[in-house]
Amino acid sequence: MGADENYQLNAKFYDVLDRIYFRKPATSPRNAVISILGDEPLRVLDMCTGTGVNAFAIAEARRNTKVIGIDISAAMLQKAAAKLEQEELSNVKLIHMNAANLQFPSEEFDVVLISLVLHELNPDLAGQLIGEARRVLKNTGKLIVVEWEEPVSRFKRIPFYLVKKTESAGFEDFLKTEMEQYFFRFGFEMTQTIHCDYSKVMVLRKNDHI
């Protein structure tokens, strides 16, 4: 199976997340992200935006915020662009770009979002993405990372088993990672963690470690 076919399958999978895993508004990671942003006008970068679900949700809820969604997959962006045509959103821009080599100036964004991405990457590539996020983030800005979290409830473990089966071999090891130490290596410190359905939303700021 080629890379584009893989991306197309992923696009279909990520578009059903809200219907299966994140359908409760009060415990949805997408709504948690929006609540963190507040009401002030911001420039937000959605790295690896995929089909644009997060970018569109933020743009709709925060009309005074400019959201730029980037992705390396043309298949994902094509699907996102088709959805954007149906939305009345003038504060979203989609760009074909490699997240490991961002074509933006340093300290360009108030917020950088990395949602359900890092667990899919090898450590070197994940480090490159986080390093680029740090570079383009303002010194007073926030890095928001959404990642899977294994449920405690036995009932919720049943649908989460499907997530495990569709992810790479290192997924379960990633779930056990001590996230504060993980991000500290890349020059970030954790300021907040919000536990949501099947996931957690981590808010980080730059430190002086690097």
RARAVEN-V551401 format. One record per pair of residues at least 4 apart in sequence whose ideal C-beta (glycine too) atoms are under 8 Angstrom apart, sorted by the first residue. I is the first residue (numbers start at 0). J is the second residue. Records with the same first field share a line. If there is no record, write none. Layout:
BEGIN
I=J, J
END
This chain:
BEGIN
0=4, 5
1=5
2=6, 72
3=7, 72, 73, 74
4=8
5=9
6=10, 72, 74, 75
7=11, 74
8=12
9=13, 49, 75
10=14, 49, 50, 74, 75, 78
11=15
12=16, 165
13=49, 50, 52, 115
14=50, 52, 78
15=19
16=20, 21, 52
17=21, 22, 27, 29, 52
18=22
19=158
20=158, 162, 196, 197, 198
21=27, 28, 29, 195, 196, 197, 198
22=27
23=27, 196
24=30
25=30
26=195, 196
27=31, 195, 196
28=32, 114, 145, 193, 195, 196, 198, 199, 200
29=33, 52, 53, 56
30=34
31=35, 193, 195, 200
32=36, 53, 56, 57, 112, 114, 143, 145, 200
33=56, 57, 60, 61
35=141, 143, 191, 193, 200, 202
36=41, 43, 57, 61, 64, 110
38=61, 63
39=63
40=63, 64, 65
41=61, 64, 65, 109, 110
42=64, 65, 67, 107, 108, 109, 110
43=54, 57, 64, 65, 66, 67, 108, 109, 110, 111, 112
44=67, 69, 101, 103, 107, 108, 110, 111, 112, 132, 135
45=51, 53, 54, 57, 66, 67, 68, 69, 112, 114
46=69, 98, 111, 112, 113, 116, 128, 131, 132
47=69, 70, 71, 98, 113, 114, 116, 128
48=53, 54, 68, 69, 70, 75, 76, 79, 93
49=70, 72, 75, 79
50=75, 78, 79, 82
51=55, 68, 78, 79, 82, 83, 91, 93
52=56
53=57, 68, 112, 114, 145
54=58, 66, 67, 68, 79, 91, 93
55=59, 82, 83, 86, 88, 91
56=60
57=61, 64, 66, 112
58=62, 64, 66, 88, 90, 91
59=86, 88
62=90
63=90
64=90
65=90, 92
66=90, 91, 92
67=91, 92, 93, 94, 108
68=79, 91, 92, 93, 94
69=93, 94, 95, 96, 98, 101
70=75, 76, 79, 93, 95, 96, 98
71=95, 96, 97, 98
72=76
73=77, 95
74=78
75=79
76=80, 93, 95
77=81
78=82
79=83, 93
80=84, 93
81=85
82=86
83=88, 91, 93
86=91
96=100, 101, 102
97=101
98=116, 128, 131
99=124, 127, 128, 131
100=127, 131
101=131, 134, 135
103=107, 108, 135
104=135
105=134, 135
106=134, 135, 136, 137, 138, 140
107=135, 137
108=135, 136, 137, 140
109=137, 139, 140, 141
110=136, 140, 141, 142, 143
111=132, 135, 136, 140, 141, 142, 143
112=143, 144, 145
113=117, 128, 129, 132, 142, 143, 144, 145
114=143, 144, 145
115=119, 145, 146, 147, 198
116=120, 128
117=125, 128, 129, 144, 146, 173
118=146, 147, 166, 167, 169, 170, 173, 174
119=166, 167
120=124, 125, 128
121=125
122=126
123=127
124=128
125=129
126=130, 184, 185
127=131
128=132
129=133, 142, 182, 185, 187
130=134, 185
131=135
132=136, 142
133=142, 185, 186, 187, 205, 209
136=140, 141, 142, 205
138=205
139=204
140=204, 205
141=190, 202, 203, 204
142=182, 187, 202, 203, 204, 205
143=200, 201, 202, 203
144=182, 200, 201, 203
145=198, 199, 200, 201
146=173, 178, 198, 199, 201
147=159, 162, 170, 174, 197, 198
148=174, 194, 195, 197, 198, 199
149=156, 159, 174
150=155, 156, 159, 196, 197
151=155
152=156
153=157
155=159, 196, 197
156=160
158=162, 197
159=163, 197
160=164
161=165
162=166, 197
163=170, 171
166=170
169=173
170=174
171=175
172=176
176=181
177=181
178=182, 189, 192, 201
179=183, 188, 189
180=184
181=185
182=187, 188, 189, 201, 203
183=187, 188, 206, 208
184=208
185=209
186=205, 206, 207, 208, 209
187=203, 204, 205, 206
188=203, 204, 205, 206
189=201, 202, 203
190=202, 203, 204
191=201, 202
192=199, 200, 201, 202
193=199, 200, 202
194=199
195=199, 200
END
